[in-house]
Amino acid sequence: MSPRFAPSIRFRLTAWYTLVLCLMLILYATATFLTVRHEFLEQLDADLHEDFETAEAQLVRTPPGVVTWATDHQHDPEYEEDRAVDVWAAGGDQLYRSAASAALPPPPLTAASVQHRYDSIEANGKRWRTLTRTANVGGAAVVLRVARSEELLRSQLSEILTVLGLGLPIVAVFAGVGGYVLARRALSPIDRLASEAKRITADRLHERLSVVNQHDEIGRLTSVINDTFARLEASFDQLRRFTADASHELRTPLAIMRGIGEVGLGEARSPGEYKEAIGSMLEEVDRLTTLVDTLLRLARGDAGTIRLSREPVDLGQLAREVVSSLTILAEERSQRIIVDEADRVVANVDRLVLREAITNLLDNAIKYSSAGSSIDIRLRRDGDSAVLEFADQGPGIPPSYRERVFDRFFRVDEARSRATGGTGLGLAIAKWAVEMHGGLIALHENPGGGSVFLICVPLATSNPRSDK
């Protein structure tokens, strides 16, 4: 279809409604006409059968053996113009003919002597319906034919056909008008939704479309659109918070570097002092590099460009490797890390990606647990999932914050988190790494005080594969 002509839904609904209705009317009119024609023909054949019985009763056989009429049929008004009767001997001689039957051709005598024969013939520009059959008159076999004109029937059928033919365009016009009105009324809620949706911009995502009837199709569509606006509003809010937090995280090390540089240039310093200043600046550069690398990794994860190389991994062994690498941090705080592995649990995961999640959770537990406390790592099976729990004895997380601890840059205690050098992305990375495996990460309260972070990933299958 040409882009210059793009019909509206209202126009298309009207056109389809009119077309379908016209097709249905044509089929109905055709069926009606054929039915009426069939009924007329059956009635005409029934009348011919009555004429045949009447005519057969009028035949008599005179003593010389001649078959003739009991009355003068030539003057019977019933057999003038539109009705005819003629009688033929078995040998082919005509015994009687009415006035109207003079123009009719002779009947097929052989076929008539076998069975009833209904025919439609044309004679002198007129259509006739005939019934021909053998009659027995006083022991003599004759061929009797009665006929009726079809002109009246054809005239009635022609009138019916004219009425149907002239009525169809009128009905089509009314159908088009009615279809347009119906389409306009049916689509008016869509127009209302469109006008309401136009006023909802990025700054007004809190507004919603009005739902007149939530149980009909328009109401369900409106509810879906409102849900979409709600998700967009949440995404925009999250994006604003992320942008603000990222700007803040980037501004802090930059401000520190600027301050160190300005102090270093303010007056002459010794080589040792310059070296210390440069070292401090490099620490902030490392922090910036770590932050940018983490953000890039999360961005690639959101874009789905990171591929997992899955393989059967012993989660107990992987947990012990992480514990071994972070033991020095725990020892500085006199903490104990206990790995409780009830049985060997193997999951089909990417070792490096899941190791990062375990590392972040254990590092988080070490940072926020009190000195001299214990950190328990428990491993078990739960149906088709492998469950890894990290139970610490830290201050815990208030229930109001548990839904947001996995958000990027979220901190329960801003001052303490920044003092420990965290970026607020560790739990976000852990959540991303677990969900990339089709798993689940959650937070519960530790009955003995502190928090319990839980990782669930699918157990290994017989056919490990790589995600592409």
Residue pairs with C-beta under 8 A, 6 or more apart in sequence:
7 15
9 183
9 187
9 190
10 180
10 183
10 184
10 187
13 179
13 182
13 183
13 186
13 187
14 176
14 179
14 180
14 183
17 175
17 176
17 179
17 182
17 183
18 172
18 175
18 176
18 179
21 171
21 172
21 175
21 179
22 168
22 171
22 172
22 175
25 168
25 171
25 172
26 168
29 164
29 168
32 164
33 157
33 160
33 161
33 164
36 157
36 160
37 157
40 153
40 156
40 157
41 129
41 153
44 129
44 148
44 150
44 153
45 118
45 129
45 131
47 148
48 118
48 129
48 130
48 131
48 146
48 147
48 148
49 131
51 83
51 85
51 131
51 146
51 148
52 131
52 133
52 144
52 146
55 85
55 144
55 146
56 135
56 137
56 144
58 69
58 70
58 71
58 73
59 67
59 68
59 69
59 70
59 87
59 135
59 137
59 142
59 144
60 67
60 68
60 69
60 70
60 137
60 138
61 67
61 68
61 137
61 138
61 139
61 140
62 68
65 140
66 95
67 87
67 89
67 95
67 137
67 138
67 140
67 142
68 95
68 96
69 96
73 79
73 85
73 96
73 98
74 98
74 99
76 98
79 85
79 98
79 99
79 100
80 99
80 100
81 100
81 149
82 100
82 148
82 149
82 151
82 152
83 98
83 100
83 146
83 147
83 148
83 149
84 98
84 99
84 100
84 101
84 104
84 128
84 146
84 147
84 148
85 96
85 97
85 98
85 101
85 144
85 145
85 146
85 147
86 94
86 96
86 97
86 98
86 101
86 104
86 107
86 145
87 94
87 95
87 96
87 97
87 142
87 143
87 144
87 145
88 94
88 95
88 106
88 107
88 109
88 142
88 143
88 145
89 95
89 142
89 143
90 109
90 113
90 134
90 141
90 142
90 143
92 106
92 109
94 106
95 142
100 147
101 145
101 147
103 123
103 124
103 126
104 121
104 123
104 128
104 130
104 145
104 147
105 121
105 123
107 117
107 130
107 132
107 143
107 145
108 117
108 132
109 143
111 117
111 132
112 132
112 133
112 134
112 143
112 145
113 134
113 141
113 143
114 134
115 133
116 131
116 132
116 133
117 130
117 131
117 132
117 133
118 129
118 130
118 131
119 129
119 130
119 132
120 127
120 128
120 129
120 130
120 150
121 127
121 128
121 130
122 128
126 149
126 150
126 151
127 149
127 150
127 151
127 154
128 147
128 148
128 149
128 150
129 147
129 148
129 149
129 150
129 153
130 145
130 146
130 147
131 145
131 146
131 147
132 143
132 144
132 145
133 143
133 144
134 141
134 142
134 143
134 144
135 141
135 142
135 143
135 144
189 212
189 218
190 218
193 209
193 218
193 221
193 222
193 225
196 209
196 210
197 209
197 225
199 207
200 207
200 209
200 229
202 236
205 229
205 232
205 233
205 236
206 233
207 229
208 226
208 229
208 230
209 222
209 225
209 226
209 229
210 222
211 219
211 222
211 223
211 226
212 218
212 219
213 219
214 220
214 222
214 223
238 407
241 407
241 409
242 408
242 409
245 408
245 409
245 424
246 295
246 409
248 409
249 291
249 409
249 423
249 424
250 288
250 291
252 418
253 284
253 285
253 287
253 288
253 291
254 284
254 288
256 280
256 284
257 281
257 284
257 285
260 277
260 280
260 281
260 284
261 277
261 281
263 277
264 273
264 274
264 277
269 277
287 421
287 423
290 423
291 423
291 425
294 423
294 425
294 429
295 425
297 306
297 429
298 408
298 425
298 428
298 429
298 432
300 306
301 432
301 436
306 353
306 436
307 466
307 467
307 468
308 349
308 350
308 353
308 436
308 437
308 466
308 467
309 350
309 466
309 467
310 348
310 349
310 350
310 437
310 464
310 465
310 466
310 467
311 348
311 349
311 350
311 351
311 464
312 346
312 347
312 348
312 460
312 464
313 346
313 347
313 348
313 349
313 351
313 354
313 460
314 344
314 345
314 346
315 345
315 346
315 347
315 379
315 386
315 388
316 339
316 341
316 344
316 345
316 379
318 351
318 354
318 355
318 358
319 339
319 341
319 358
319 377
319 379
319 388
320 339
321 355
322 355
322 358
322 359
322 362
323 337
323 339
323 362
323 377
325 359
326 337
326 359
326 362
326 363
326 366
327 337
329 363
329 366
330 336
330 337
330 366
330 375
333 366
333 369
333 371
333 372
334 371
334 372
335 366
335 369
335 371
335 372
335 373
335 374
335 375
336 373
336 374
336 375
337 362
337 374
337 375
337 377
338 374
338 375
338 376
338 377
339 377
339 379
340 376
340 377
340 378
340 379
341 379
342 378
342 379
342 380
343 380
343 381
345 379
345 380
345 381
345 386
345 459
346 386
346 459
346 460
347 354
347 386
347 437
347 457
347 458
347 459
347 460
348 458
348 459
348 460
348 461
348 464
348 465
349 437
349 457
350 436
350 437
353 433
353 436
353 437
354 433
354 434
354 437
354 457
356 429
356 430
356 433
357 429
357 430
357 431
357 433
357 434
357 441
357 455
358 388
358 455
360 426
360 427
360 429
360 430
361 390
361 426
361 427
361 430
361 453
361 455
362 375
362 377
362 390
363 426
364 426
364 427
364 453
365 375
365 390
365 392
365 394
365 453
366 375
367 420
367 422
368 392
368 394
368 395
369 375
369 392
369 393
369 394
369 450
370 393
370 394
373 392
373 393
373 394
374 393
375 390
375 391
375 392
375 393
376 389
376 390
376 391
377 388
377 389
377 390
377 391
378 387
378 388
378 389
378 391
379 386
379 387
379 388
379 389
380 386
380 387
380 389
381 387
381 459
382 456
384 458
384 459
385 439
385 456
385 457
385 458
385 459
386 456
386 457
386 458
386 459
387 454
387 455
387 456
388 454
388 455
388 456
388 457
389 452
389 453
389 454
389 455
390 452
390 453
390 454
390 455
391 446
391 448
391 450
391 451
391 452
392 446
392 450
392 451
392 452
393 446
393 448
393 449
393 450
394 450
394 451
395 450
396 445
396 446
396 449
396 450
396 451
397 405
397 412
397 443
397 451
398 412
399 445
401 410
401 412
402 443
404 410
405 412
405 427
405 443
406 427
406 428
406 430
406 431
406 441
406 443
407 428
408 424
408 425
408 428
409 423
409 424
409 425
409 428
410 424
410 427
411 417
411 418
411 422
411 424
417 424
430 441
430 453
430 455
431 441
434 440
434 441
434 455
434 456
434 457
435 441
437 457
437 458
438 457
438 458
439 455
439 456
439 457
439 458
440 454
440 455
440 456
441 453
441 454
441 455
441 456
442 453
442 454
442 456
443 451
443 452
443 453
443 454
444 451
444 452
444 454
445 451
445 452
446 452
